[in-house]
Amino acid sequence: MIRRIIIIFFCLLSYVLPSSAKSTVTVEGAYTFYAPSTMSMAEAEQEAIRRAQFDALQRQFGLVVVENTTSVSTEDDEHFYQEGNTHVKGEWIETIGTPEIKKGIYEDGFYVSCKIKGKAREIETSRTDIDVKILCNRPDTGYEHTSFKDGDKLYLSFKSADNGYISIYLYDKESDKVSCLLPYISDTHSVNKIEKDKEYLFFSKEKNPFLVKALEYKMRCTDDISVNTVYVLFSKNEFSKPALTAGTGRKSLPSLSYDRFHKWLTKCLSEDDAFQVIKKNIEISKN
């Protein structure tokens, strides 16, 4: 009788344990990015890393190519145009070690080569369609830009096809700090709840969608050119925030080191298949 109870208990325990988190695999990729003369070295390095990650994912999981055929009728004939959209079937979870970066000069500019190793998982379920735009100086989608000057205001528009939860962070490589932009300082929530198919404008006092006081942010640059990264985090499931250190000044934001942020982000990705990370690089110049 005791043995039967133990077996039944074990079966029930196995049933309730979560099984949504998929196992990760180790992947490697490489890419040489030939940058145009108008691009900064910091921005080119970020692009080389992104494409090396893409190379690693497509090697392991393959690509999905969606072809769209459009017909255009004229008085004389009907023409068909075909275009393809490529999507990788995997998701980058974390980087192992430091990417190997090499830089050089070629005839029309410079190049950045990247070799990278990391952990990734296959995407098997459909992801929520999300539209994110970085806006410069005005909370209006007509002012979408990723190139800022010192003192320009940052706004962000967001729309999701599903109900869910959102938070937004900003990584400053120079200080090695990640600051929490949303939820706002006066908000007691870890994340903000959002409704599907509704356009949100964040960091605007004039168009604030929440009851708490909104903050507006200005981008700053100590070097001639610097690159910051905006992390827009979304999930259909509510998620907790990382442990943050409160800002010391009146305008200082709660923050944490990039290393601790990266570990927390990896944990979120590993535990929640619906967790999505949208990264937007912003180039800030002195002039």
C-alpha positions as CSV (number, residue, x, y, z in Angstrom):
1,M,0.0,0.0,0.0
2,I,2.8,2.4,0.9
3,R,4.7,1.6,-2.4
4,R,1.5,2.3,-4.4
5,I,1.1,5.7,-2.7
6,I,4.7,6.6,-3.5
7,I,4.4,5.6,-7.1
8,I,1.1,7.7,-7.5
9,F,2.8,10.7,-5.8
10,F,5.8,10.5,-8.1
11,C,3.5,10.3,-11.2
12,L,1.5,13.4,-10.0
13,L,4.8,15.3,-9.3
14,S,6.1,14.5,-12.8
15,Y,2.8,15.7,-14.3
16,V,2.9,19.2,-12.6
17,L,6.6,19.9,-13.2
18,P,6.9,22.6,-16.0
19,S,8.1,21.2,-19.3
20,S,7.9,24.4,-21.5
21,A,11.6,25.4,-21.1
22,K,13.5,23.7,-24.0
23,S,17.1,22.5,-23.6
24,T,19.9,24.6,-25.0
25,V,22.7,23.6,-27.3
26,T,26.2,25.2,-27.9
27,V,26.6,26.9,-31.2
28,E,29.4,28.8,-33.0
29,G,29.3,31.3,-35.8
30,A,31.5,33.8,-37.7
31,Y,30.9,36.8,-39.9
32,T,33.0,39.6,-41.5
33,F,31.1,42.8,-41.8
34,Y,32.3,45.4,-44.3
35,A,31.2,48.7,-42.9
36,P,30.3,51.8,-45.0
37,S,32.4,54.9,-44.3
38,T,29.4,56.6,-42.6
39,M,29.3,54.0,-39.9
40,S,31.2,54.2,-36.6
41,M,33.5,51.5,-35.5
42,A,31.4,50.8,-32.4
43,E,28.2,50.4,-34.4
44,A,30.0,48.1,-37.0
45,E,31.3,45.9,-34.1
46,Q,27.7,45.5,-32.8
47,E,26.5,44.6,-36.3
48,A,29.3,42.0,-36.8
49,I,28.4,40.4,-33.5
50,R,24.7,40.3,-34.5
51,R,25.4,38.7,-37.8
52,A,27.8,36.2,-36.3
53,Q,25.1,35.1,-33.9
54,F,22.7,34.8,-36.9
55,D,25.3,32.6,-38.7
56,A,25.5,30.3,-35.6
57,L,21.8,30.0,-35.3
58,Q,21.1,29.3,-39.0
59,R,23.9,26.7,-39.0
60,Q,22.3,24.8,-36.1
61,F,18.6,25.3,-36.7
62,G,18.3,26.3,-40.4
63,L,16.2,29.1,-42.0
64,V,12.6,29.6,-43.0
65,V,12.1,31.5,-46.2
66,V,8.7,33.0,-46.8
67,E,8.1,34.0,-50.4
68,N,5.5,36.6,-51.4
69,T,4.4,36.8,-55.0
70,T,2.8,40.1,-56.2
71,S,1.1,40.6,-59.5
72,V,1.1,44.1,-61.2
73,S,-1.2,44.6,-64.1
74,T,-0.4,47.1,-66.9
75,E,-2.1,47.9,-70.2
76,D,0.2,45.6,-72.1
77,D,1.0,42.8,-69.7
78,E,0.8,41.4,-66.2
79,H,4.1,41.1,-64.3
80,F,4.9,38.9,-61.2
81,Y,7.4,39.9,-58.6
82,Q,8.7,37.6,-55.9
83,E,10.5,38.5,-52.7
84,G,11.7,36.4,-49.8
85,N,11.8,37.1,-46.1
86,T,14.3,35.0,-44.2
87,H,13.8,34.0,-40.6
88,V,16.1,31.9,-38.4
89,K,14.5,29.0,-36.5
90,G,16.7,29.5,-33.3
91,E,17.1,32.0,-30.5
92,W,20.3,33.2,-28.9
93,I,20.3,32.6,-25.1
94,E,23.8,33.7,-23.9
95,T,27.3,34.3,-25.1
96,I,30.1,32.0,-23.9
97,G,33.3,33.9,-23.2
98,T,34.2,37.0,-25.2
99,P,33.5,37.3,-29.0
100,E,36.8,37.2,-31.0
101,I,36.9,40.6,-32.8
102,K,39.4,41.5,-35.6
103,K,39.4,44.8,-37.4
104,G,41.0,46.0,-40.7
105,I,41.0,48.4,-43.6
106,Y,39.9,47.7,-47.1
107,E,39.7,50.0,-50.2
108,D,36.4,51.8,-49.4
109,G,36.3,51.6,-45.7
110,F,37.0,49.2,-42.8
111,Y,35.8,45.7,-41.8
112,V,35.1,43.9,-38.5
113,S,35.3,40.1,-38.2
114,C,33.6,38.3,-35.4
115,K,33.8,34.7,-34.2
116,I,31.3,33.9,-31.4
117,K,30.2,30.9,-29.3
118,G,27.1,30.7,-27.2
119,K,24.0,28.8,-26.1
120,A,20.9,28.8,-28.1
121,R,17.5,27.0,-28.4
122,E,15.2,26.1,-31.2
123,I,12.1,28.1,-31.8
124,E,9.2,25.7,-32.2
125,T,6.2,27.9,-31.2
126,S,5.0,31.0,-33.0
127,R,6.2,34.2,-31.5
128,T,4.1,37.3,-30.8
129,D,4.3,39.9,-33.5
130,I,5.8,43.0,-32.0
131,D,6.4,46.5,-33.5
132,V,9.0,48.6,-31.8
133,K,10.2,52.0,-33.0
134,I,12.9,54.3,-31.5
135,L,11.8,57.9,-31.8
136,C,14.1,61.0,-31.6
137,N,13.0,64.2,-30.0
138,R,9.2,63.9,-30.6
139,P,6.8,61.2,-29.4
140,D,5.6,60.6,-32.9
141,T,6.2,57.5,-35.1
142,G,7.1,59.9,-38.0
143,Y,10.4,60.7,-36.1
144,E,11.9,57.2,-36.1
145,H,15.7,57.4,-35.8
146,T,18.5,55.4,-34.2
147,S,21.1,58.2,-34.7
148,F,21.1,60.8,-31.8
149,K,23.0,63.8,-30.9
150,D,24.0,64.6,-27.3
151,G,20.9,66.0,-25.5
152,D,18.3,64.5,-27.9
153,K,15.2,63.1,-26.3
154,L,14.4,59.4,-26.5
155,Y,10.9,58.1,-27.1
156,L,9.7,54.6,-28.0
157,S,6.5,53.3,-29.6
158,F,5.3,49.8,-29.0
159,K,2.5,47.6,-30.3
160,S,1.9,43.9,-29.7
161,A,-0.4,41.3,-31.3
162,D,-1.0,39.7,-27.9
163,N,-1.8,40.9,-24.3
164,G,1.3,40.7,-22.1
165,Y,3.9,42.4,-20.0
166,I,6.8,44.7,-20.9
167,S,9.9,46.3,-19.4
168,I,12.6,48.4,-21.0
169,Y,16.3,48.7,-20.1
170,L,19.2,50.8,-21.5
171,Y,22.8,49.5,-21.6
172,D,25.6,52.0,-21.6
173,K,28.8,50.2,-22.6
174,E,31.1,53.0,-21.3
175,S,29.8,52.7,-17.7
176,D,29.0,49.0,-18.0
177,K,25.6,49.7,-16.4
178,V,22.1,48.7,-17.4
179,S,19.4,51.2,-16.3
180,C,15.7,50.5,-16.0
181,L,13.7,52.9,-18.1
182,L,10.3,51.2,-17.7
183,P,8.5,50.7,-15.3
184,Y,9.1,54.3,-14.2
185,I,10.8,55.0,-10.8
186,S,7.5,55.8,-9.1
187,D,5.9,52.6,-10.3
188,T,5.9,49.7,-7.8
189,H,5.4,47.0,-10.4
190,S,8.2,44.9,-11.8
191,V,6.7,45.1,-15.3
192,N,3.9,46.9,-17.0
193,K,0.8,45.2,-18.4
194,I,-0.1,46.0,-22.0
195,E,-3.1,45.3,-24.2
196,K,-3.0,43.7,-27.6
197,D,-3.2,45.8,-30.8
198,K,-2.9,49.1,-28.8
199,E,-0.1,51.5,-29.7
200,Y,1.9,52.7,-26.7
201,L,4.2,55.7,-26.6
202,F,6.7,55.5,-23.8
203,F,8.9,58.2,-22.1
204,S,6.4,61.0,-22.9
205,K,4.7,63.0,-20.2
206,E,2.2,64.3,-22.7
207,K,1.2,60.8,-24.0
208,N,1.7,58.7,-20.9
209,P,-0.5,55.5,-21.0
210,F,-0.1,54.8,-17.2
211,L,-1.4,56.4,-14.0
212,V,2.1,56.8,-12.6
213,K,4.3,59.8,-13.4
214,A,6.2,59.4,-16.7
215,L,9.8,60.3,-17.1
216,E,11.4,61.7,-20.2
217,Y,15.0,60.8,-21.1
218,K,17.9,62.6,-22.8
219,M,20.7,60.7,-24.5
220,R,24.2,61.7,-23.4
221,C,27.6,61.1,-25.0
222,T,31.0,61.6,-23.3
223,D,33.1,60.5,-26.3
224,D,32.8,61.7,-29.9
225,I,30.5,58.7,-30.7
226,S,29.1,56.0,-28.4
227,V,26.5,53.2,-28.9
228,N,23.8,52.4,-26.3
229,T,21.5,49.4,-26.5
230,V,17.8,49.5,-25.7
231,Y,16.4,46.2,-24.5
232,V,12.6,45.8,-24.9
233,L,11.5,42.8,-23.0
234,F,8.1,41.2,-23.6
235,S,6.2,38.1,-22.5
236,K,2.6,36.9,-22.5
237,N,3.5,35.7,-19.0
238,E,4.2,38.1,-16.1
239,F,7.9,38.1,-15.1
240,S,9.9,39.5,-12.2
241,K,12.5,42.2,-12.4
242,P,16.2,41.8,-11.5
243,A,17.5,43.2,-8.3
244,L,18.4,46.9,-8.9
245,T,20.6,49.4,-7.2
246,A,18.8,52.7,-6.5
247,G,20.2,55.8,-8.1
248,T,22.2,58.2,-6.0
249,G,21.0,61.5,-7.6
250,R,17.6,63.0,-8.2
251,K,17.7,62.1,-11.8
252,S,19.6,58.8,-11.4
253,L,17.9,55.6,-12.5
254,P,17.9,52.2,-10.7
255,S,20.5,50.1,-12.4
256,L,22.7,47.0,-12.3
257,S,25.9,45.8,-13.9
258,Y,25.7,44.3,-17.4
259,D,27.0,40.9,-16.1
260,R,24.2,40.6,-13.6
261,F,21.6,41.8,-16.2
262,H,22.9,39.3,-18.7
263,K,22.6,36.4,-16.1
264,W,19.0,37.5,-15.2
265,L,18.1,37.8,-18.9
266,T,19.5,34.3,-19.6
267,K,17.4,32.9,-16.7
268,C,14.2,34.6,-18.1
269,L,14.9,33.1,-21.6
270,S,15.6,29.7,-20.2
271,E,12.4,29.5,-18.1
272,D,9.8,31.2,-20.4
273,D,9.4,30.2,-24.0
274,A,7.2,33.2,-24.5
275,F,9.9,35.6,-23.3
276,Q,11.1,37.9,-26.2
277,V,14.0,40.3,-26.4
278,I,14.0,43.1,-28.9
279,K,17.4,44.9,-29.1
280,K,17.8,48.4,-30.7
281,N,21.2,50.0,-30.9
282,I,21.4,53.8,-30.7
283,E,24.4,55.8,-31.9
284,I,25.0,59.0,-30.0
285,S,27.4,61.7,-31.3
286,K,28.7,64.9,-29.8
287,N,27.9,67.0,-32.8
